[in-house]
Amino acid sequence: MDEHGCAKNQVDGEIIISHLTSLGFRQTFDASKARIIIVNSCGFINSAKKESIDALLRAKKNYPDAKVLLAGCLAERYADVLKDSLPEADGIFGNGDLSKIDSVVRPLLAGKRPVVTAEQRGVSCGKRTMLLSYRNSVYVKITEGCSNRCTFCAIPIIRGSVRSRSADDIIDEIETLLLLGVYEINLIGQDLAAYGTGDGDDVFGTGRFPLSRIGEGGVNEGTEKLSALARLLKKISALKGRFIVRLLYIHPDHFNRDIFPVMQKDPRIVPYFDIPFQSGDDEIIKAMNRKCTAKEYVRLVRDIRSSFPDAAIRTTFLTGFPGETEEAFRSTQRFLSDIQSDWSGCFTYSREEDTASYGMKGRVAQKTALERKRVLEALQSEITEDRLKMRCGKEYDVLIEEVVAGEEGLAIGRAWFQAPDVDGSFVVRYDRDDEAERSAVQCGNVVRVFADSVSGVDIDSHLVSNLIINKKTPAASRGAASIPPLLYASDFYDTGDAR
């Protein structure tokens, strides 16, 4: 499996692997031994499309005896085009219904060229036996698709309108993951704020939650007045165990402020907020089909930090959107300075067919968009360093992702304010000659460290306790006895196998 794109795509890849395993297929981490190589593609922006196609062409060239299957968002979006224009793809499989993977691989191995796409319905989920993440960290998808219709975004075209998993289904999956030793639960969806608001959603068996009930209104502890996301978090909070929950991607226009009291009562739901503002200029925000203003977005950040002084905020910016003047870009710079986000990603505008912005006037030169991207990244680097310095001089629980080979005791891990793959890390120093410390600092263990100093986007630290914070209790071990064990791809990569 060759993974591209976002965390949602990663979950899809894990589900495909588990489906194939249940059908009797065996996964190999040596591509030269594979009969089928699956490129799980991204079709969101031009650079991601190119990366995915390049990966497929590379696989076909390097492993000519294998069948190369193009799956994922690119396959879903362009199946009709690619079946003729990309003969190197031995098969094409969309992401509308991942359970149909059997209808692709069997014909593929029989020498046929299947092209299978299914209607976007429900949420792709199911038991996963292989995780493509670091040990004891997992993504849990709670929604699929999006109904916000931002003018630059192709997600509704690819994955359809928003729909949500039932709360009981989500809780059952999280309970199983916790029994198997998972410590970090990352809730994902295109917009977590829209959980429960899809046209066919009935996530609690009490009817659909209309989007109009989400936003800045007063918080009411009666569950009938809470947003679906707040009610889901309350259910998660009722679970026992030592774990953390992180919310990834909440649209700023209908941010669920009623989640604040739930999070304040349970520190396991960490105050990490991933809010893609995209721009700090009112005219551009409006042209993106967003409903609020930069001033309202700044107020949202201030409300978050008023409720959670230690909150970590990640955002995303898009430079070069049609009509973005120099003054509009300066507004975005001022906005970033105002909100002081801990982390941000920045992308240049990609002109995507079938999106509302495709025919907009005022196109910005790519060179200009790239320069603006560099300016924002430089500004964010300064802010990030300052924010990280404020976190030094304190102790943190850190999930170890990698133990660095060599004589010096070094490991890489993350604390609650660092999301996987996109933020900085902790560099943890420990005594390799101390058996207890060496046993504690292993992949998947959570240990206590002291943050010493900042190095770029990372924090240098040292181990302060050899206790394993997420050590499974005997009761949990007994509870997991009847559940198939989780495998982690990172364990195989660590052995030196090809990734």
C-alpha positions in Angstrom: 0.0 0.0 0.0 1.5 3.3 -1.1 -0.3 6.1 0.8 -0.9 9.7 -0.3 -3.1 12.5 1.0 -4.8 13.1 4.3 -5.5 11.2 7.5 -8.9 10.2 6.1 -7.2 8.6 3.2 -5.0 6.7 5.6 -8.0 5.3 7.4 -9.3 4.2 4.0 -6.0 2.5 3.3 -6.1 0.7 6.6 -9.7 -0.5 5.9 -8.7 -1.8 2.5 -5.7 -3.7 4.0 -8.0 -5.3 6.6 -10.6 -6.2 4.0 -8.0 -8.0 1.9 -6.5 -9.7 4.9 -10.0 -11.1 5.8 -10.3 -12.4 2.3 -7.1 -14.4 2.7 -4.6 -12.1 1.1 -1.3 -11.5 2.9 0.4 -8.1 3.1 4.1 -7.8 2.3 6.4 -4.9 3.0 8.8 -6.0 0.3 7.3 -4.5 -2.9 9.3 -6.9 -5.1 7.3 -9.8 -3.7 3.9 -8.2 -4.1 1.4 -9.5 -6.6 -0.7 -6.3 -6.2 0.6 -2.8 -5.3 -2.1 -0.4 -4.3 -1.5 3.4 -4.8 -4.0 5.0 -2.5 -4.1 8.4 -4.2 -5.1 12.0 -3.4 -7.1 14.1 -5.9 -7.4 17.3 -3.9 -5.0 19.7 -5.6 -2.7 19.5 -8.6 0.5 18.8 -6.8 -1.1 15.9 -4.9 -2.5 14.5 -8.2 0.9 14.6 -9.8 2.5 13.0 -6.8 0.0 10.1 -6.9 0.4 9.5 -10.6 4.2 9.7 -10.4 4.0 7.0 -7.6 1.9 4.7 -9.8 4.2 5.1 -12.8 7.3 4.5 -10.5 5.6 1.3 -9.1 4.8 0.1 -12.6 8.4 0.7 -13.8 10.1 -0.8 -10.8 7.9 -3.8 -10.3 6.6 -4.8 -13.8 5.5 -8.2 -12.6 3.0 -6.8 -10.1 -0.5 -5.5 -10.8 -0.7 -1.8 -9.9 -4.1 -0.6 -8.7 -5.0 3.1 -8.5 -7.3 3.6 -5.5 -8.4 6.6 -3.5 -9.6 10.1 -4.3 -7.9 10.5 -7.6 -9.4 7.3 -8.8 -12.8 8.3 -7.5 -12.8 11.7 -9.1 -11.3 10.8 -12.5 -12.1 7.2 -13.1 -13.7 7.8 -16.5 -10.7 9.8 -17.7 -7.9 7.7 -16.2 -9.2 4.4 -17.5 -8.2 5.6 -21.0 -5.4 8.1 -20.3 -3.5 6.1 -17.7 -3.0 2.6 -19.2 -0.2 2.0 -16.6 -3.0 1.5 -14.0 -4.0 -2.1 -14.1 -7.2 -1.3 -12.3 -9.1 1.7 -10.8 -10.9 1.6 -7.5 -12.8 4.6 -6.0 -13.5 5.2 -2.3 -17.3 5.2 -2.3 -17.6 1.7 -0.9 -14.3 0.1 0.3 -16.0 -3.2 0.9 -16.1 -3.7 -2.8 -12.3 -4.2 -3.0 -12.9 -7.9 -3.6 -14.7 -7.1 -6.9 -11.5 -5.4 -8.0 -8.6 -7.6 -6.9 -10.0 -11.0 -8.1 -10.5 -9.8 -11.7 -7.2 -7.9 -11.5 -5.4 -11.1 -10.7 -7.3 -12.9 -13.5 -5.8 -10.5 -16.0 -8.8 -8.2 -16.4 -8.7 -4.4 -16.0 -11.5 -3.6 -13.5 -12.8 0.0 -13.0 -15.0 0.2 -9.9 -16.5 3.3 -8.4 -19.5 3.2 -6.1 -22.0 5.9 -4.9 -20.8 7.9 -1.9 -23.0 6.6 0.9 -22.4 6.3 4.6 -19.0 6.4 6.2 -16.2 4.0 5.2 -15.3 2.3 8.5 -14.8 -1.2 9.8 -12.4 -3.3 11.8 -8.8 -2.5 11.2 -6.1 -5.0 11.9 -3.2 -3.0 10.4 -2.6 0.7 11.3 -0.4 2.8 9.1 0.6 5.0 12.0 3.0 4.9 14.9 2.3 2.5 17.7 -0.6 3.3 20.0 -1.8 6.3 17.9 -4.9 6.0 15.7 -7.2 8.1 13.5 -11.0 7.5 14.0 -13.2 8.8 11.3 -16.5 10.1 12.5 -17.8 11.9 9.3 -17.4 11.5 5.6 -17.8 14.2 2.9 -18.6 17.9 3.4 -21.5 20.2 2.8 -19.8 23.6 3.4 -19.1 24.1 -0.4 -16.1 26.3 0.0 -15.5 27.7 -3.5 -12.0 26.4 -3.9 -12.6 22.9 -2.5 -13.2 19.7 -4.5 -14.0 17.5 -1.5 -17.8 17.5 -2.0 -17.2 16.6 -5.6 -15.0 13.7 -4.6 -16.6 12.4 -1.4 -20.1 13.9 -1.5 -22.1 15.7 1.1 -21.6 15.2 4.9 -22.8 12.1 6.6 -21.9 10.7 10.0 -21.4 7.5 11.8 -23.6 6.6 14.7 -22.3 7.5 18.1 -22.6 3.9 19.3 -20.5 2.7 16.4 -17.8 5.2 17.2 -17.8 4.4 20.9 -17.6 0.7 20.2 -14.6 1.2 18.0 -12.8 3.4 20.5 -13.5 1.0 23.3 -11.9 -1.8 21.3 -8.9 0.3 20.4 -8.4 1.2 24.1 -8.5 -2.5 25.1 -5.8 -3.1 22.5 -3.5 -0.5 24.1 -4.1 2.6 21.9 -3.3 5.8 23.8 -4.0 8.6 21.3 -7.3 8.9 19.6 -7.5 11.5 16.8 -11.0 12.2 15.7 -11.1 13.1 12.0 -13.6 14.2 9.4 -13.7 16.9 6.8 -15.5 19.1 9.4 -16.1 17.7 12.8 -18.5 20.6 13.6 -20.9 19.1 11.0 -21.1 15.8 12.9 -24.7 14.6 13.0 -26.0 17.3 10.6 -26.1 15.4 7.4 -29.4 14.9 5.6 -29.7 11.3 6.5 -27.9 11.4 9.9 -29.5 10.1 13.1 -26.4 9.5 15.1 -28.2 9.1 18.5 -31.4 7.6 17.3 -33.2 10.9 18.1 -33.2 12.5 14.6 -30.9 14.8 12.7 -29.1 17.7 14.3 -29.6 20.8 12.0 -26.6 23.0 11.4 -28.6 26.0 12.7 -28.3 24.6 16.2 -24.5 24.8 16.1 -22.5 27.9 16.9 -22.1 30.6 19.5 -25.4 30.1 21.3 -25.4 29.7 25.1 -24.3 26.4 26.4 -27.0 24.3 28.0 -26.1 21.1 29.9 -29.3 19.5 28.8 -28.3 17.1 26.1 -31.2 18.1 23.9 -29.6 21.6 23.5 -26.0 20.3 22.9 -24.5 19.9 19.5 -24.0 16.3 18.3 -20.2 16.7 18.6 -20.6 17.8 22.3 -22.8 14.9 23.0 -20.4 12.5 21.3 -17.5 13.9 23.4 -19.6 13.3 26.6 -20.0 9.7 25.6 -16.2 9.3 25.0 -15.6 11.0 28.3 -17.6 8.3 30.0 -15.0 5.7 28.9 -12.5 4.5 31.5 -8.7 4.4 30.9 -5.6 6.5 30.4 -5.8 8.0 26.9 -6.1 11.3 25.1 -8.5 12.5 22.4 -7.6 15.1 19.8 -10.1 16.9 17.5 -8.8 17.5 14.0 -10.4 20.0 11.6 -13.3 22.1 12.8 -14.8 24.6 10.3 -14.6 28.1 11.9 -18.0 29.3 10.7 -20.0 26.9 13.0 -17.5 26.0 15.6 -19.1 24.1 18.5 -18.4 26.3 21.5 -20.6 24.0 23.6 -17.7 21.4 23.6 -15.8 23.7 25.9 -17.5 22.6 29.2 -17.2 18.9 28.2 -13.4 19.3 27.6 -12.9 21.3 30.7 -14.4 18.5 32.8 -12.2 15.8 31.1 -8.5 16.8 30.5 -8.2 13.6 28.4 -9.9 15.5 25.6 -7.0 17.8 24.9 -7.4 21.5 24.0 -5.9 21.1 20.5 -8.0 23.0 17.9 -7.4 22.5 14.1 -9.4 25.4 12.5 -8.6 26.1 8.8 -9.2 29.9 8.5 -7.6 30.0 5.0 -7.5 33.8 4.9 -7.6 36.9 7.1 -9.2 39.2 4.5 -13.0 39.7 4.6 -13.4 40.0 0.9 -11.5 36.8 0.2 -13.2 35.0 3.1 -16.6 35.9 1.5 -15.4 34.8 -2.0 -14.4 31.5 -0.5 -18.1 31.1 0.5 -17.4 31.4 4.2 -19.9 33.2 6.4 -17.9 35.0 9.1 -15.4 37.8 9.1 -11.8 37.9 10.2 -12.8 39.8 13.3 -15.2 37.0 14.2 -12.4 34.5 13.7 -10.1 36.4 15.9 -12.8 36.5 18.6 -13.1 32.7 18.3 -9.4 32.2 19.0 -9.7 34.6 22.0 -12.7 32.6 23.3 -10.7 29.4 23.0 -7.7 30.8 24.9 -10.0 32.4 27.5 -11.4 28.9 28.2 -8.1 27.1 27.7 -5.1 29.4 28.3 -2.7 26.6 27.3 -4.6 25.7 24.1 -2.8 24.7 20.9 -4.2 26.1 17.7 -3.4 24.9 14.2 -4.8 26.5 11.1 -4.4 26.5 7.3 -3.9 29.4 4.8 -4.4 29.5 1.1 -2.4 32.0 -0.9 -3.1 33.2 -4.4 -6.9 32.8 -4.3 -8.5 34.7 -7.2 -8.8 38.4 -6.3 -6.2 38.2 -3.5 -4.5 41.7 -3.8 -1.5 42.8 -1.9 -3.7 44.6 0.6 -5.7 41.4 1.0 -2.6 39.5 1.7 -1.4 42.0 4.2 -4.7 41.5 6.0 -3.9 37.8 6.3 -0.5 38.6 7.7 -2.1 40.9 10.3 -4.6 38.1 11.0 -1.9 35.6 11.6 -0.1 38.0 13.9 -3.3 38.5 15.8 -4.3 34.9 16.4 -0.7 33.7 17.1 -1.5 30.1 16.0 0.9 27.5 17.4 1.1 25.8 14.0 -0.2 26.4 10.5 0.1 24.9 7.0 0.1 27.0 3.9 -0.8 26.1 0.3 -1.0 27.9 -2.9 -4.3 28.0 -4.7 -5.0 25.1 -7.1 -7.5 25.9 -9.9 -9.8 22.8 -9.7 -12.4 22.1 -12.4 -16.0 21.9 -11.3 -15.3 24.1 -8.2 -17.1 27.5 -8.0 -13.7 29.4 -8.0 -12.6 27.8 -11.3 -13.9 30.6 -13.4 -13.4 33.5 -11.0 -11.6 36.6 -12.3 -8.5 38.1 -10.7 -6.2 35.1 -11.0 -2.9 35.4 -9.1 0.4 34.4 -10.7 1.9 31.2 -9.2 5.1 33.0 -8.5 3.3 35.6 -6.4 1.3 32.9 -4.5 4.5 31.0 -3.7 6.2 34.2 -2.4 3.2 34.9 -0.2 3.3 31.3 1.0 6.9 31.8 2.0 6.1 35.0 3.9 3.4 33.4 5.9 5.6 30.3 6.7 8.4 32.6 7.9 6.0 34.5 10.1 4.5 31.3 11.5 8.0 30.0 12.2 8.7 33.0 14.5 5.4 32.6 16.2 5.8 28.8 16.7 9.2 29.3 18.2 7.8 31.8 20.7 4.9 29.6 21.5 7.1 26.6 22.1 9.4 28.6 24.4 6.4 29.3 26.6 6.0 25.5 26.9 9.5 24.9 28.1 10.4 24.4 31.7 7.5 22.0 32.3 6.9 18.3 32.4 4.8 16.5 29.7 3.6 13.0 28.9 5.2 12.1 25.6 4.2 9.2 23.3 7.4 7.7 21.9 7.3 7.2 18.1 10.9 6.3 17.3 14.0 5.2 19.1 17.0 6.6 17.4 19.8 4.1 16.7 23.2 4.9 18.0 25.2 5.0 21.2 23.5 8.2 22.5 20.1 7.7 24.1 17.7 9.6 21.8 14.1 9.1 21.0 11.4 11.1 19.1 7.9 11.5 20.4 4.9 13.9 20.7 3.0 15.6 23.5 -0.7 16.5 23.4 -0.1 19.8 21.6 1.6 18.1 18.7 -0.6 16.3 16.2 0.9 13.4 14.2 2.7 14.1 10.9 2.0 17.8 10.8 3.5 19.4 13.9 6.9 19.3 15.6 8.2 16.7 18.0 9.9 16.1 21.3 13.5 15.0 21.1 13.9 12.9 24.3 17.3 12.2 25.9 17.7 9.2 28.2 20.4 7.0 29.7 21.0 4.0 27.4 23.1 2.4 30.0 20.1 2.4 32.5 18.1 -0.7 31.8 14.9 0.8 33.3 15.1 3.9 31.2 16.0 1.9 28.1 12.9 -0.3 28.7 10.7 2.7 29.2 11.7 4.5 26.1 10.2 2.2 23.5 7.8 2.9 20.6 4.3 3.2 21.8 5.1 3.9 25.4 4.1 7.2 27.1 6.8 8.6 29.4 7.2 11.7 31.5 9.8 14.2 30.2 11.0 17.7 31.0 11.0 20.3 28.2 14.4 22.0 28.1 14.7 24.1 25.1 13.4 24.8 21.5 15.2 23.7 18.4 13.3 24.9 15.3 9.8 23.3 15.5 11.0 20.7 18.0 11.5 20.7 21.8 14.7 19.2 23.3 13.8 17.3 26.5 15.1 14.7 28.9 13.4 11.7 30.6 12.4 12.4 34.2 10.7 9.0 35.0 11.1 5.5 33.8 7.5 4.7 34.5 5.3 3.8 31.5 2.3 5.9 31.8 0.1 3.9 29.4 1.0 0.5 30.7 -2.0 -1.8 30.3 -3.6 -3.2 33.4 -4.2 -6.9 33.9 -8.0 -6.3 33.5 -7.5 -4.5 30.2 -5.2 -7.3 29.0 -7.9 -9.9 29.8 -10.5 -7.8 28.0 -8.4 -7.7 24.9 -7.8 -11.5 24.9 -10.6 -12.3 22.5 -9.8 -9.4 20.1 -7.4 -9.8 17.2 -4.2 -7.9 17.9 -3.4 -4.7 16.1 -0.4 -4.6 13.8 1.5 -1.4 13.1 3.2 -0.8 9.8 5.9 1.2 11.7 7.0 -1.9 13.5 7.8 -3.5 10.1 9.5 -0.4 8.8 11.7 -0.4 11.9 13.1 -3.7 10.9 14.6 -2.3 7.7 11.9 -3.6 5.3 11.0 -1.5 2.3 8.3 1.1 3.1 
